[in-house]
C-alpha cells in the first residue's frame, strides 16, 4: 500500500529533477519517489562502515603478494622516461 504526500523542494532541486524527467521521459513524481527509496535502502554498491572495513581488510591481505622481479618497476622517474620514449617513438620497424 502506498501513501500520497506533498513536499516542498528548493528551486534548484526541483529544476534538476524536472530536467531529468524531461530527458528521460519519466514522470517527476516517479523520479522523486525513486530518490527517496534509494536513501532508505542501500544499493548493492553501497556498504555500511563495518562491511567496508572488512572488505578493505580482505583486500589488504593481497598487498605485495605479486612480485614482478624488477625492484625499480615503480620508480616514477623511470616510468616517465619510458613513457616519453614511447610517445616520441614513430614505432617504425627498423629490421
matplotlib code that plots the C-alpha trace (Angstrom):
import matplotlib.pyplot as plt

x = [0.0, 1.3, 0.5, 0.5, 2.4, 3.3, 6.8, 8.4, 11.7, 14.2, 14.0, 17.4, 16.5, 13.1, 14.8, 17.3, 14.5, 12.3, 15.3, 16.0, 12.3, 12.3, 15.5, 14.3, 10.6, 9.7, 7.3, 8.9, 6.9, 8.4, 12.0, 11.4, 9.9, 12.9, 15.3, 13.6, 13.7, 17.4, 18.1, 16.2, 17.8, 21.5, 22.2, 24.5, 27.4, 26.9, 28.2, 28.0, 31.2, 31.7, 31.2, 33.6, 36.2, 36.0, 36.3, 39.4, 41.0, 40.3, 41.9, 44.9, 45.9, 46.9, 49.0, 52.5, 51.5, 52.9, 56.4, 57.4, 61.0, 62.1, 62.7, 62.6, 59.4, 57.5, 60.3, 58.4, 61.4, 61.9, 58.2, 58.2, 61.3, 59.7, 56.5, 58.4, 60.4, 57.2, 55.4, 58.3, 58.8, 57.5, 57.2, 58.6, 60.1, 63.9, 64.6]
y = [0.0, 3.5, 6.9, 10.3, 13.2, 16.7, 18.0, 21.4, 21.4, 24.2, 25.7, 24.3, 20.7, 20.9, 22.3, 19.4, 16.9, 18.4, 18.4, 14.7, 14.0, 15.8, 14.0, 10.5, 10.9, 9.7, 11.4, 13.7, 12.0, 8.7, 10.1, 11.8, 8.5, 6.5, 9.0, 8.7, 4.9, 4.9, 6.9, 4.3, 1.2, 1.0, -0.3, -3.2, -0.8, 0.9, -0.6, 0.3, 1.2, -2.3, -4.1, -1.6, -2.1, -5.9, -5.6, -3.4, -6.0, -8.8, -6.7, -5.8, -9.4, -9.4, -6.3, -7.2, -10.7, -10.4, -9.5, -8.5, -9.3, -5.7, -3.8, -0.5, -1.1, 1.6, 4.3, 7.3, 8.8, 5.6, 5.3, 8.9, 8.2, 5.0, 6.9, 9.8, 7.3, 5.6, 8.9, 10.1, 6.8, 6.6, 2.8, 2.1, -1.3, -0.9, -4.5]
z = [0.0, -0.8, 0.6, -1.1, 0.3, -0.8, -0.3, -0.9, -2.7, -3.3, -6.8, -7.8, -6.7, -8.5, -11.7, -11.7, -11.1, -13.9, -16.3, -15.5, -16.0, -19.4, -20.5, -19.5, -20.3, -16.8, -14.5, -12.0, -9.2, -10.1, -10.1, -6.7, -5.2, -6.6, -5.0, -1.6, -1.8, -2.6, 0.6, 2.6, 1.1, 0.3, -3.2, -4.0, -4.4, -1.0, 2.2, 5.8, 7.6, 9.1, 5.8, 4.1, 6.7, 6.3, 2.5, 2.9, 5.2, 2.7, 0.0, 2.1, 2.6, -1.1, -1.0, -2.0, -3.0, -6.5, -7.5, -11.0, -10.5, -11.0, -7.8, -9.6, -11.5, -9.6, -9.9, -11.2, -13.0, -14.9, -15.7, -17.0, -19.1, -20.6, -21.4, -23.0, -25.2, -26.3, -27.0, -29.2, -31.0, -34.5, -33.9, -37.3, -37.8, -38.0, -39.1]

ax = plt.figure().add_subplot(projection="3d")
ax.plot(x, y, z, "-o")
ax.set_aspect("equal")
plt.show()
